Amino acid sequence: MALIGTVAAEVLIPLAAVIGILFAVLQWYMVSRVAVPPHDGVGGAGKVERESDGGDGDGDGVDDEEDGVDYRGVEARCAEIQHAISVGATSFLMTEYKYLGAFMAAFAAVIFVSLGSVGRFSTSTEPCPYDAARRCRPALANAAFTAAAFLLGATTSVVSGYLGMRVATFANARTALEARRGIGRAFAVAFRSGAAMGFLLASSALLVLFAAVNAFGLYYGDDWGGLYEAITGYGLGGSSMALFGRVGGGIYTKAADVGADLVGKVERNIPEDDPRNPAVIADNVGDNVGDIAGMGSDLFGSYAESSCAALFVASISSFGADHDFAAMMYPLLVSAAGIVACAATTLVATDAGELGAADEVAPALKRQILISTVLMTAAVAAVTFLSLPRSFTLFDFGERKLVKNWHLFICVSAGLWAGLVIGYVTEYFTSNAYGPVQTVAQSCRTGAATNVIFGLAVGYKSVIVPIFAIAGAIYASFRLAAMYGIALAALGMLSTIATGLTIDAYGPISDNAGGIAEMAGMPRRVRERTDALDAAGNTTAAIGKGFAIGSAALVSLALFGAYVSRAGIRTVNVVSPRVFVGLLAGAMLPYWFSAMTMRSVGSAALRMVEEVRRQFDEIPGLAEGLAAPDYATCVRISTDASLREMVAPGALVMASPLVAGTLFGVEALAGLLAGALVSGVQVAISASNSGGAWDNAKKYIEAGATEEARSLGPKGSEAHKAAVIGDTIGDPLKDTSGPSLNILVKLMAVEALVFAPFFAAHGGIVFNHL
């Protein structure tokens, strides 16, 4: 008999979510104590809290007058730039969300009509799909509740992305200002800001999902199969918005980034984020709408889908048959424990001691992943043995499988530790502290071509260990607990999502801080500190993408198993022509999708380059810093391009399962899902890590921290220009195509599961007549 019963589960899950939200508010309050004057410079300049450091206020003992910097003017300039970035990011997201609102309403109607037609819009109860002796809620009700869950998930995803953007734009100038005091203070502000976003998103996602389960349960009663089938719409809504957020935000940020780098660094030989560069504001806005808002929606979608997959598979097993609520809520209890474990981990980074040097930043972030994994392992053990009976039955494709509670502990732990392996391998291949990136940097001696060749090789090689880690977690989990085990492994990989989001959001915040420091005219030593934070942030962003891609593989496989079961497929036979045709088409989709997104970034970047060149050529005194650039035109180019270009890739992903299932049937769709999963995961990992390696190879040369790096520099050298070209090639790979591919594989899988009743009843129009 489990010690955690229904009442305890009903209390502990929302309690953990509330604790996480309060922790996020606390982190935001700590960041807000760093004052920033009003953006118009009236009534607030010079009010930043100062320590006793020799009277200069920058934390390094250098007097302001000797420093030659007007810090009151710098603070006012920081506020002005922060305001411009915030306004640009808010304007873009509000415009994007208007389009997505129309899509949400239209697609919810498609869900309702498709699923309602399965039972001819009947309002009468019908035999349960998994137990014909019982009566379940009518198809019309399932259609309505699934559509409602879709809208709820989509809305939560949109809100998550928007709140993340607001936190990031609130923190970027504060990080830059604190960098005057020392790298430790700047790190604390950036990290706390990331934590505010991470815990707010993870906690609200858990709370909304738990509330939806309870609210829907008021109607469904003991029909748990119908309840959790409807809840899968929550995951579909979350990932739908994540796809458009990632693609649209990625096109926005990379169009501006590539345009700014190619003209500014390569042609004009001016520093990154130089205020003379017309694309610099658009670049900083892009960090927030792509790397923050898009990433937040992405990881929310991963969490929602992994939770929904685990809940759905459990609902058609003995947990659902026996109506054991506490055991059914095991996936949410794991997530609740993760919030508490991650909160303890965060305190280690922010309160155990202040960083004193640049080379301590990356190890501090790396420790966060390890500490959260260790603490979470212990938390999972406690939750498992307190909430689950000693043994129970799972249904494994029509056969009963006896499972013990410690089996589920192994499943969650397998995913958790596989995520750690993926994180460390990603760090090895993308950090400039290790050989792969240093080798890429050395290849720049002979030009951009060799840099590109070495960068591609690093990306391809980086796939090997993560795939073996994912495969090991899949095999162990399936052997122990069938598809439920795989769903739990995915949830285990995402159980430390609050920490993952923290270190992921930390990177763009630090990047923005560096840009603000450059544009505000801060001393070189301040920019060196923000560059050190940013270089570590590039690696942590790559680690976050690795977690998202690895969890997407596990989530997609679990959803694939649920789809096969719901669609009534007995065996997925790869030598069947129907399946194999779908397999080939599915393996092709990631390449088609990547081609569309890469071309979108390229065409938008082309227009950006032409505009930046035009301004340098036609605005008198711009190159000398005597005239102000037209930032607004560059912002408009990125905005228009992203809103226009995100439609086609999004439509490809959303339409593929619907077309395959309706025209070619459930078996062809099963092949399509399997092909997309196998192909997409590997393309995503290689693209993300190649881009990360190119980015940090450039920063390795720019920092000049070693004798070898100094021999390749300085900025403006031929080797540095080659590194910049490699970085611009990698930008759309690591920030647009790569991270969007993980959404492709899991979104297609959850969409197939949601529409499985419709495909089973009406699908196969073409193959059924051939």
N, C-alpha and C positions, 0 to 999 in steps of 0.2 A: 504494500500500500504506500503510495507516494505521500511525502510529508507536506508538500505544497498542494493544497486543494483549490477548489474553484474560487473561493473567497480570497484566498491569498494571491492567486494569480490575477484576479480582478483588481487588487490593490497594488501589487508590486510593479506591474507593467506601467500603468499611468504614473505611479510615484517616481519611477526611474526617469520617465520622460520629463516630468516636471522638474526633477533635480537637474537634468541636462539643460533645460531651458533657463533655469535660474543660474546655472554655471555660465552659460553663454552671456547672460545679462551682466554677470560679475566681470567677465573678461572685457566686455564692451565698456563697462564703467571704468575699469583700469586704464583702458586706452584713451577714454575721453578726458582723463585727467591731464593729458598732454594738450595744452591749449593751442588753438590756431586762431589768429585774428580773423575778423569778418573779411570776406573776399574783396571788399572795396577798400580795405585798409583803414576804415574809420573806427576808432574807439577800441581797437583791440591789439594793435601792433605792440610787440614787445612784452606781451603778458605771459609768454611761455614760462613755466616753472623752471627755476634755475637752481643748480646746486652750487655749493662753495667750491670753485675750481680755479681760483685765481682771478675771478672777476670778469671772465669773458663769456661765460654761459655756454661754451661749446664742449666742456668736459675734458679738454686736453691741456689746460694750463696756459694757453696762448692768449694774450690780451687782444681784445677786438681791434683796437687801434693798430697794433702791430700786425694783426692779421690782415688789415686792409679791407675788411668786409663790413658793410652796413647791415647788421643782422636784423634791425627793425624792418628795413626795406626787403630783406630776404624773406622774412616771415610773411610780410604782406604779399610778396610775389608767390610764395608757396600757397597761401590761401586762395589767391586768384587762379592759379593753375589747377588746384584741387577742385575749385568750383567749376571751372571749364570742363574738366574731365567728368565730374559728376553729372553736370547738365547734359553733356554729350551722350554718356552711357544711359542715363535715364530716358532721354529722348528716343534713342534707338530702341531700347527695350519696350517702351510704351508703343511705338509704332509696330514693332515686331509682334507684340502680344495682341494687337488689334487684328492682325491677319490670322494669328493662331486661334483667337477666340472664334472667328468664323469657321475655321477648320474644325475646332472642337465640337461645335454645334452640329456641323454637317456630318462628321464621322460618328458622333453619338447617335444620330438619326439612322445611319447605315447599320450600326450595331443593333439598334432596336428593331428595324425592319427585317434584317437578316435572321436574327435569332427568333423573333416572333413568328416568322413564316414557317419555322420548323414544325410548330404545333398548330399551324393555320390560325394563329392569333387566338387560340382557345384560352378560355379562363377556367377550364376544368383541370382538376388534378390528373396526373398521368403516371404510369409506372416509372419507377426510378431507373436511371440508366444502368446502375450497378447492382440493383436488387429489384427484380421485376415484381416480387411479392409485396413490395411497399409502394405507397402512393406518394409522389413528390409534387412540389409546387408547379403550376402550369408554365409552359414555355413563355407565355406573354410576360409573366412576372419576372422570369429569369432575364428576358430581354430588357425589361425596364430597369432592373437593378444593376445589370451589367453596364448599361449605358450610364446610369448614375455613378457607378464606381469609376468608369472611364473619366467622366467629367471631374470627379473628385481627385483622382490621381493626376490628371492634367493640370488642374488648378493648383494643387499642392506643389507640383514640379515648377510651375511658373512662379509661384510665390517664393519657393526656395531659391531659384535663380535670382530673382529681384532682390531679396533680402541679402543674399551673398554679395551682390554688386554694391548695395548700399553700405554694407560693412567695409568692403574693400576701399571704396572711394572716401569713406570716412577716415580710414587709417593711413592712406598712402603718404599724405603730407606730414602726418605725425611721426611716421617712421623716419622720414627724411630729416625732420627737425631734431629728433632724438639721436640721429647719427652724429650730430655735432658733439654730443656728450660721450660717445664711445659706441663701439659696435655692440656691446652687451645690451645697452639700453634700446638701441634700434631693433635688435633681434627680439627683445621682449615685446615691444609694441607690435611688430609684424606677426609674431607667433600668437600673441593673445588675440589679435584681430582674426587670424585664421581659426583660432579656437572658438571665437564667438560665432563665426559662420558654421563651423563644423558641428558644434554641439546644438546649435539652433536647428540646423537642417536635420540631423540624425534624430533628435528628440521629437521634433514636430512630425516627421515622417512616421515614427513609431506611434505617436499619440493619435494621429489621424487614422492610421490603419486600424488600431485597436478600437477606436470609436466607431469606425465603419463596420467592423465585425459585430459589435454589440448592437448597433442601430439596425443593421440588416437582419440580425438574429431575432429581433422582435417580430418580424414577419415570417421568417423561415421556420422558426421553432426547431423541431428535431430533424428537419431536412438539411443536414449539414453538407451533404454533397452539393445541393443546389446553392446553398449559402456561399461556399468557398469557390464554387465555379463562377458565381457572380462577382466575387471579390477579385478574381483575376483581371477584371476590367481596370482595377486600380493600377496594376502594374503596366497594362497597356497604355493607359493615359499618361503615366509618368514617363515612359520611354518615348512615346510619340512626341511629347514636348521637348524631351532631351535631344532627340534627333534634330529637330529644327533649330533648337538652341545651339547645339554643337556646330552644326553645319553653317548656320547663319552667322553666329559669333566668330567661328573660325575663318570664314571668308572675310569678314570685316577686319579682324585683327591682322591677318596675314597680308591682305592687300596693302594696308597701311605700313606694316613692318617691312615688307619686301620693298615697297616704293621708297620708304625713308632710307633704308640701308643702301640700296643700289645707287641712288643719286647722292645721298649725304656722305656715306663712308667711302664708296668706291670712286665716284666721279669728283666730288667736291672736297674730299678729304677733311671733313669736319667731324667732330665727335658725335657719338650716338646721343640722341635726345637734345642736340643743339637747338636752341630756340629759333635759329634762322631757318631750320628745316620746316617747310610748310606741312609735312605729314606727321610731325611729332605728336601733336595733340590727338590726332586720329589713332596713332599707334598706341598711346596710353589709354585712350577710350577702349580700344580693341582688347587690351589685356583684361579689362573688367567685364566686357560683354561676352568674350570668348572663353578666356581661361578661368574666369570666376563664375559668371552666370551660367555659361554652358556646361562647365565642369560640375557645378552644383546640381544642375538638373540631371546630368549624366549619372552621377553616383546615387542620387535619389532614385532614379529609375532602376539602377542595379539593385538597390536595397529593396525597393517595392516588388520587383519581379522575383527575387530570390525568396522573399517572405511569402509572396502569393503562391509560388511554386511549391514550397514546403507545406503550406497550409492546405493547398488543394490535394496534394498526394496523400497527406495524412487524413484528410476528410473521407477518403474512400477506403481507408484502412481500418484497423480495429479501433483506433482512437475515435473515429467518427461513428463506427457501428456501436461502440460502447458509450458514446457521449461523455468521454472523459475530457472535460474542458481544460483542465490544467495541462494534461498531456498534449492536447491539441494546440495549446498556446506555447508549447515548448520553443518553437522558432522565435516568438516574440519575447519570451523570457530570456533567451540567449542574447537578443539584441538589447534588452533592458540591462542585462549584466554588462554588456559591452560599453554602454554609456558610462556606468560607474567606474569600470576599469580604465577607460580612456581619460576620465576626469582626474583620477589619481596619477596617471601617466603625465598629463599636462602640467600638473603641479611640479613634477620633477624638472621640467624644462624651464619653468618661469620662476620658481621659488626656491629651488635647491641651491642656487648660486648664479652669479652673473658671469656671462662669457667675457673673457678678457682679450681674446685675439681672434683674428679672422679664421685661422685654421681650426678653431674650436666649433665653428658653426655647423659644418657638415656632420662631424661626429655627434653633436648634440641632437640633430634631426634624426640621424641613424639610430641613436639610442631610443628615441621615441617609438620606433617600429618594434624594436626588440622588447622593450619593457612592456608595451601594450600587449604584445603577443604572449609573454610569460604570464602576466596578470590575467589575461583573458582565458588562458588555458585552465588556470585554477578556478576562475569564475564559472567556466563551462562545466567543470567537474561537479561543482556544488549544485548548479542548476539541474544538471542531468540526474544526479542521484536523489535530489529532493523532489523533483516534479514528475518523474516517470516511474511507472511500475517496473519491477525487476525484469519482467518479460512480457511480450505482447506479440501480436500478429500483424504483419504487413502483407499487402497483396502485391505479388510480383508477377505482372502480366498474366493474371488468371490463376496463379498458384499462391498458396499461403506460405509465408516465410516467418519462422519463429525468430524473434530478435530480442536481445537483452539490452538493458539500458546502457551498459558500458559500450555497446556497439555504436550507439549514437554519439557518445562522447568521442570515440575514435573518429567518426565521420566529421564532426565539427572541427576537431583538432587537426585532421588531415588537411582540410581546407585552410584553416588558420595558419598552419606552418608552411603549407605550400605557398601561401601569399607572402610569407616572410622570405622564402627562397626566391620567389619572383622579384621581390623588392630589392634584395641584396644583389642578385644577378643584374637587374636593371641598373642599379647604382654602379656596379663594376664597369658596365659597358657605356655609361653616359657621364660619369664623373671624371673631371680632368685630373683627379688624383691618381688615376690608374693608367695602365699601359694602353688600352684600346684608344682612348681619346687622345693621349699623347702621341700615339702613332699617327692618328688622323692629322693632328697638328703638324707633325714633322713632314707629312706628305705634301703640305702646302708649299714646301721649298720649291717644288717643281711645277706649281701652278694649280689651277682649280680642277683640272681634269683628274689628276691623281688624288686630290682631296675627295672628289666625288666617288672615285673607285674605292678608296679605303673606307669611306663612310658607309657605302652600301654593304661592303663586306662585314663591317662591324654589326650593322643591323641584322643581316642574315644570320650571322653566327650567334647573336644574342637570343635567337629563337629556341635554340637547342635545349638548354636547361629548363626554361619555363615550361616547354611542352612536356618534357619528362616529368616535371613536378605536377602539372595538371593531370597527366595520364596516371601517375601514381595515386593521386588523390581520388580520381574517378574509379580506378580499379578497386582500391581498398574500400571505398564508400559503397560501391555497388555490391561487392561481395558480402558486406556486413548488413546493409539495409536497403538494397535495391535502389530504386529511383529516389526514394525518400532520403536515403543516405547521401546521394549526390546533391540533392537540394540543400541538405544541411551543410555539406562541404562548401557550397557556394555561400551560404549564409555565414559560415565560419570565416571565410575569407573576407567577408564584409562586416564581421562583428566588431572590428575596430575602425569602422567607417568614420567615427568622430575624429580619431587621430589622423586617419588618412586624409580627410578633408582639411584638417588643420594644416598639415605640412604641404598639402597641395595648394591651398589658398595663400599660404605664406609666400610662395614664389612670385606670383603676379603682384602682390602687395609690395614686395621688395623691389621688383622691377619698376613699378610705378614710382616708388620712392627715389630710385636712382634717376629716373627721368626728371622728376620734380627738382631734385638737387642740382642737376645740370642746368635746367632752364632757369632756375632761380638764382644762379650764379654763386652757389656755395663753393667753398674751397675744395681743392683737389682731394684732400685727405677724406672729406666727407663722401665724395663720390667713390673713393677707393673702398670705403666701408660698405656703402650700398651695393657696389659691384660684388664684394665678397658675399653679401647676403643673397644677391641675385644668382650668383654662380651656384651656390648650394641649393637655391630654390629651383633652378633648372633641373637639377638631379632629382629633387623630391617630386617635382611635377612629373618627371618620367616614371618615378616609382609609383605615383598615384595612377598614372595611365596603365602601368603594368598590373596593378591590383584590379582596375576596372576591366581590363581585357581578360585576365585570368578568371575573375568571377563571372564574366559574361559567358565564357566557355562552359563553366559548370552550370550556371543558370539555364543556358540554352539547352544543355543536354537534359536537365531535369524537366524543363518545359516540353522538350521533345518527347520524353517518355510519357508525360501527362497527355500530350496531344495524341500519341499513338493509342493510348488506353481509351481516351474519350471518343476518338474517331472509330473505334472498333476494329483496328488493324491487328491481326493476330501476329504477323511476322513481317518485318521490313527486310525483304529479300533483295540484295543489291544486284543480283543477276537478272531480276525481273526488268523487262524493258521500261515499264512505267517508272519504276524507282530509279533506274540508272539514268534515264533521260533527265529526271528531276535533279539527280546528283550532279550531273555535268552542268546543268543550268545554274544550280545553286553555287557551285564552285566558281562560276564565272561572275556572279553578281558582285562580289567585293571588288573585282577589277573594273567592272563597269561603273560602280559607284565611285571608286577612287578616281577614275578618269574624269568623271563629271565634276567632282569637287576640286581636283587639281586644276582643271581647265578654268573653273570658276575663279579660283584664286589668281591664276595666271592672267586672265583677261582683266580682272579688277586691278591687279598690280600694274598691268600695262598702262591702264588709264591713269593710275596714281603716279607712275614714273613720268609720264608725259606732262602731267599737271605740275609736278615739282620742278621739272626742268623748265617749264614755261615761266614759272614764277621767278626762278633764279635768273632767267634771261631777260624778263620783261619788267621786273620791279627794280627800279634804280636803288642801289645801296643795300639790297637784301643780303648779298654775299658778304658785305663788310659789316653787317649788323646795324646799319643806319636806318633801315626801314623794316616794318613789321610784315611778316608773311600773311597770306590769306589762309588761315587754318580752316575756316568754315567750308571752303570749297572741297578740301581734302576729306573732311568729315562727311560731307554730302556724297562724295564718290564712294566711300566705303559703305555708307548706309544704303545707298541705292543698289549697289552691286550685291550686297549680302541679302537684301530683301528679295531681289529679283532672282538671284542664282540659287537660293536655298530650296526653291520650289521643286525643281526637277529631281534632284537627288532624293529629297523627301518623298516625292510621289513614287519614285522607283521602289523604294523600300516598302512603303505602305501598300502599294498595289501588287507587288510580286506574290505574296501569299494568297491574296484574294483571287488573282487571275489563275494561279496554279491550281488552287483548290477547287475553284468553280469550273474551270474548263477541263482540267486534266485529272482531278480526283484526289482522294486522300493519300494514296500511295505515292503519286508523283510529288505531292507537296511534302511528304515525309522525306523523299530524296532531296528535294530542294533545300529543306532545312538542314539536313546532314551535310550537304555539299557546302552551303554557306558557312556553317559552323567550322568545318575543318579548314577551309580556305581562308575565311575571314580572320580567324584568331591569329594565324601565322603572318598574314600580310600586315595586320594591325601592329603586332609586336615589332616586326622588322622596321616598319615605317616610323613608329614612334621612337625607337632607339637609334635609328640612323639620324633622325632629326636632332635628337638630344645630343648625340656624339658630335655632330657638326657644330651645334650651338656652343657647347662647352670647349671644343677645340678653338673656336674663335676667341672665347673668353680666356682661355689658357694663354694665348698669344698676347692678348690685350693686357692681362694682369702682369705678365713678365715676372712671375714669382720665382722662377728658377733660371739658371744660366742658359739652359736649353731654350726656354721660352723667350728669354731676352734676345737670343741669337736669331729668333724668327721675327721679332718685331723691329721697331715699335709700330704703333698704329700708323697706317698709311704705307707700310712696306708692301712689297709684292706678295710676300707670304700672307700677310694680314688680309690683303685684298682677296686672295684666293680663299682664305677662310671665311670671309664675309659672303662670297659667292656660294660656298658650300652651305653656309647657314641659311641663306635665302632659299636655296633648294630644299633644305630640311624643314623650313618653317611650315609650309602647307602639309608636309608629311606628318610632322609630330603634333600639330595643333589643329588640323582640319580633317584630313583623310584618316589618319591612324586612329585617333580617339573616337571618330564617328563610326568606324567599322565595328567596334564592340557593341554599339547600340544597334547596328544593323542585324547582327546575329541574334541578339536576345529579343529585339522588337519583332522580328519575323516569327520567332518561336512563340512568343506570348500571343501574338495576333492569330497565329494558327490555332492555338488552344482556345481562344475566345470564340472563334468562328467554327470550331470543330463540329458542333451539332449541325450547322448549316451545310458544311461541306459533306458530312456523312449523309445528309438527307437529299441534297440537291447537286452535289459536285460531280465532276467527271463528264461534262456535257460532250466533250470531244472524244475522249478515250472510250467512253461507253458505247460509241457508235462506230468505232473503228476496230 
